[in-house]
Amino acid sequence: MGKTTFLLVDISNTFTKIATATRERLGPTHRLPTAGLSAAAVRRIVKSSGARQAVVASVVPAAHERIRPALPAGYIEVGPSAAGGLVIDYPSPKNIGADRLANALACATLYGKPAVVVDFGTAVTFDVISPQGAYIGGVIAPGLGMMAEYLHSRTALLPLIELGQPPRAVGRSTREAMLSGAVHGYRGLVVEILRQIRKEAFPGRRPAIIATGGDARLIGGSLGLFDRIDPHLTLRGLLLIARH
């Protein structure tokens, strides 16, 4: 890959992605459960890669604090003042998640503008980039896994299901019925939110619509709505911030 320059760290609620990179491209990516993230694990990656600079996007402050001692000195924390030159047209920039800023920057730089980024994670976020390339806001909704877990935790008899493509719309078992409701219902949520965003923010225009996150292919693969599914979009944004 060439000489490693950067360590890119995306700390999300469920999983943390850590990638090494040169200025030109991403290298190997490690996917670790955020709940068990430790300084020792990060230190091993830093040592084996030889990375001397790091960029961190975190939405889990406690996990960020745990690994802080293992990061190279002088690392960058993504935020409104360290967003790779992304223009932010938003009333409270400090309240925008670091991952959302990285996604918006990567989308505007790599896939054009106007655009909408849909990140299917623990929560699903919709982030909107104006025709001028500015971040202007978005939508936050419960993630697919969160919805399935809520059904299980708030009922006496419904099981915790493993998510996947439903075999049919009309379930022939409790599991199939829950799976159909979760996946098909979630696709409906995505379609309607995107319809409202396009109607309000881009009347008469067709924005680029880019998907990322763990459930992107399951939910978005059959919708025909997305111009691209990019599982490494956040890390690509972090690399752009590192270069900047």
C-alpha positions as CSV (number, residue, x, y, z in Angstrom):
1,M,0.0,0.0,0.0
2,G,2.9,2.3,0.5
3,K,4.0,4.1,3.6
4,T,1.2,4.4,6.2
5,T,0.5,8.0,7.1
6,F,-2.8,8.1,9.0
7,L,-4.8,6.2,11.5
8,L,-8.6,6.9,10.9
9,V,-10.9,6.1,13.8
10,D,-14.7,6.1,13.5
11,I,-16.2,5.4,16.9
12,S,-19.9,4.7,16.5
13,N,-22.5,3.4,19.1
14,T,-22.2,-0.3,18.2
15,F,-19.0,-0.8,16.2
16,T,-15.8,1.2,15.8
17,K,-13.9,1.1,12.5
18,I,-10.2,1.8,12.5
19,A,-8.4,2.1,9.2
20,T,-4.8,2.8,8.2
21,A,-4.2,4.9,5.2
22,T,-1.7,6.7,3.0
23,R,-2.5,10.1,1.6
24,E,-3.8,8.4,-1.5
25,R,-6.1,5.6,-0.3
26,L,-7.5,3.5,2.6
27,G,-5.7,0.5,3.8
28,P,-6.8,-2.4,6.0
29,T,-9.9,-1.8,8.2
30,H,-10.5,-3.2,11.7
31,R,-14.1,-3.5,13.0
32,L,-14.3,-3.7,16.8
33,P,-17.3,-3.7,19.2
34,T,-17.4,-0.2,20.7
35,A,-18.4,-1.5,24.1
36,G,-15.2,-3.5,24.4
37,L,-12.9,-0.9,22.7
38,S,-9.6,-0.6,24.6
39,A,-6.5,1.5,24.5
40,A,-4.5,-1.8,24.3
41,A,-6.3,-2.8,21.1
42,V,-5.7,0.6,19.5
43,R,-2.1,0.6,20.6
44,R,-1.5,-2.7,18.8
45,I,-2.9,-1.3,15.6
46,V,-0.9,1.9,15.9
47,K,2.3,-0.1,16.5
48,S,1.8,-2.6,13.7
49,S,0.9,0.2,11.2
50,G,3.5,2.7,12.1
51,A,0.9,5.5,11.8
52,R,2.1,8.8,13.3
53,Q,-1.0,10.9,12.7
54,A,-4.7,10.2,13.5
55,V,-8.1,11.6,12.8
56,V,-11.0,10.6,15.1
57,A,-14.8,10.9,14.7
58,S,-16.6,9.8,17.8
59,V,-20.2,9.8,19.0
60,V,-19.3,7.8,22.1
61,P,-17.4,10.1,24.5
62,A,-16.6,7.3,27.0
63,A,-15.1,5.0,24.4
64,H,-13.1,8.0,23.0
65,E,-11.7,8.7,26.5
66,R,-10.6,5.0,26.9
67,I,-8.5,5.0,23.7
68,R,-7.1,8.5,24.0
69,P,-3.8,7.4,25.6
70,A,-3.1,5.1,22.6
71,L,-3.5,7.7,19.9
72,P,-0.6,9.5,18.3
73,A,0.1,12.9,19.9
74,G,-1.6,15.8,18.3
75,Y,-4.4,13.9,16.7
76,I,-7.4,15.6,15.1
77,E,-10.9,15.4,16.6
78,V,-13.5,16.0,13.9
79,G,-15.9,18.8,14.6
80,P,-17.2,22.0,13.0
81,S,-13.7,23.6,13.2
82,A,-12.0,20.5,11.8
83,A,-14.2,19.3,9.0
84,G,-11.9,19.4,6.0
85,G,-13.2,22.7,4.7
86,L,-16.9,21.6,4.7
87,V,-19.2,24.6,4.7
88,I,-21.8,24.3,7.5
89,D,-25.0,26.2,7.2
90,Y,-26.7,25.0,10.4
91,P,-27.8,26.9,13.5
92,S,-25.8,24.8,16.0
93,P,-22.8,23.3,14.3
94,K,-21.4,21.9,17.5
95,N,-24.4,19.6,17.8
96,I,-23.7,17.8,14.5
97,G,-22.2,14.3,14.9
98,A,-18.6,14.0,13.8
99,D,-19.5,11.0,11.6
100,R,-22.2,13.1,9.9
101,L,-19.7,15.8,9.1
102,A,-17.3,13.2,7.7
103,N,-20.1,11.6,5.6
104,A,-21.2,15.0,4.2
105,L,-17.6,16.0,3.2
106,A,-16.9,12.7,1.5
107,C,-20.2,12.7,-0.3
108,A,-19.9,16.3,-1.6
109,T,-16.2,15.7,-2.6
110,L,-16.5,12.3,-4.2
111,Y,-20.1,12.0,-5.5
112,G,-21.2,15.6,-6.2
113,K,-23.8,18.0,-5.0
114,P,-26.6,18.5,-4.2
115,A,-26.8,15.2,-2.3
116,V,-28.3,13.2,0.6
117,V,-26.3,10.7,2.6
118,V,-28.2,7.9,4.4
119,D,-26.2,6.2,7.1
120,F,-27.7,3.0,8.3
121,G,-26.2,2.5,11.8
122,T,-27.6,2.2,15.3
123,A,-29.7,5.2,14.3
124,V,-30.3,6.0,10.6
125,T,-29.3,9.5,9.7
126,F,-30.1,11.5,6.6
127,D,-27.7,14.4,5.9
128,V,-28.4,17.0,3.3
129,I,-25.8,18.8,1.2
130,S,-27.0,21.9,-0.7
131,P,-26.3,22.6,-4.4
132,Q,-23.6,25.0,-3.2
133,G,-22.0,22.1,-1.2
134,A,-23.0,23.2,2.3
135,Y,-24.2,21.0,5.1
136,I,-27.8,22.2,5.8
137,G,-29.3,19.7,8.2
138,G,-30.9,16.3,8.2
139,V,-33.1,13.7,9.8
140,I,-32.5,11.1,12.6
141,A,-34.6,8.0,13.0
142,P,-34.2,4.8,15.0
143,G,-32.0,2.2,13.3
144,L,-33.4,-1.1,12.0
145,G,-31.7,-3.2,14.8
146,M,-33.1,-0.7,17.4
147,M,-36.6,-1.3,16.2
148,A,-36.3,-5.0,16.3
149,E,-34.8,-4.9,19.8
150,Y,-37.6,-2.6,21.0
151,L,-40.3,-5.1,19.8
152,H,-38.6,-7.9,21.8
153,S,-37.9,-5.9,24.9
154,R,-41.4,-4.3,25.1
155,T,-43.5,-7.5,24.5
156,A,-43.8,-10.7,26.5
157,L,-43.7,-13.3,23.7
158,L,-42.0,-11.7,20.6
159,P,-38.4,-13.1,20.2
160,L,-35.3,-11.2,19.4
161,I,-34.8,-11.9,15.7
162,E,-31.7,-12.0,13.5
163,L,-32.2,-9.5,10.7
164,G,-32.1,-10.5,7.0
165,Q,-34.1,-10.5,3.8
166,P,-37.7,-11.6,4.5
167,P,-38.6,-14.8,2.5
168,R,-42.1,-13.3,1.9
169,A,-44.3,-10.3,2.8
170,V,-46.9,-12.4,4.6
171,G,-45.1,-14.1,7.4
172,R,-45.8,-17.8,8.0
173,S,-44.3,-17.7,11.5
174,T,-43.9,-15.1,14.2
175,R,-40.2,-14.7,13.2
176,E,-41.2,-14.2,9.5
177,A,-43.9,-11.7,10.4
178,M,-41.5,-9.7,12.6
179,L,-38.8,-9.8,9.9
180,S,-41.3,-8.6,7.2
181,G,-42.5,-5.8,9.4
182,A,-39.0,-4.7,10.3
183,V,-37.4,-4.8,6.8
184,H,-40.3,-3.9,4.5
185,G,-41.6,-1.3,7.0
186,Y,-38.1,0.2,7.3
187,R,-37.8,0.5,3.6
188,G,-41.1,2.4,3.6
189,L,-39.6,4.8,6.3
190,V,-36.6,5.4,4.1
191,V,-38.6,6.0,1.0
192,E,-40.9,8.5,2.7
193,I,-38.2,10.5,4.4
194,L,-36.2,10.8,1.2
195,R,-39.4,11.9,-0.6
196,Q,-40.0,14.7,1.9
197,I,-36.3,15.8,1.8
198,R,-36.4,16.0,-2.0
199,K,-39.7,17.9,-2.0
200,E,-38.5,20.5,0.5
201,A,-34.8,20.9,-0.2
202,F,-34.5,20.1,-3.9
203,P,-37.8,20.9,-5.8
204,G,-37.4,20.0,-9.4
205,R,-33.8,18.6,-8.9
206,R,-32.4,15.1,-8.5
207,P,-29.8,15.0,-5.7
208,A,-27.2,12.3,-5.6
209,I,-28.3,9.8,-2.9
210,I,-25.5,7.9,-1.2
211,A,-25.9,5.1,1.4
212,T,-23.5,3.8,3.9
213,G,-23.6,1.9,7.2
214,G,-24.1,-1.7,8.3
215,D,-27.7,-2.2,7.1
216,A,-27.3,-0.2,3.9
217,R,-27.2,-3.2,1.5
218,L,-30.1,-5.1,3.3
219,I,-32.4,-2.1,3.2
220,G,-31.2,-0.1,0.2
221,G,-30.0,-2.9,-2.1
222,S,-33.5,-3.6,-3.6
223,L,-34.9,0.0,-3.4
224,G,-33.3,1.4,-6.5
225,L,-33.0,4.8,-4.8
226,F,-29.3,5.0,-4.2
227,D,-26.7,6.1,-6.7
228,R,-24.0,4.4,-4.7
229,I,-23.7,2.2,-1.5
230,D,-20.3,3.0,-0.1
231,P,-19.6,1.1,3.2
232,H,-16.4,3.1,3.8
233,L,-17.9,6.6,3.3
234,T,-17.1,7.9,6.8
235,L,-13.5,6.7,6.7
236,R,-13.1,8.3,3.3
237,G,-14.3,11.6,4.9
238,L,-11.8,11.2,7.7
239,L,-9.0,10.7,5.1
240,L,-10.1,13.9,3.3
241,I,-10.0,15.7,6.7
242,A,-6.5,14.3,7.3
243,R,-5.3,15.6,4.0
244,H,-6.8,19.0,4.6
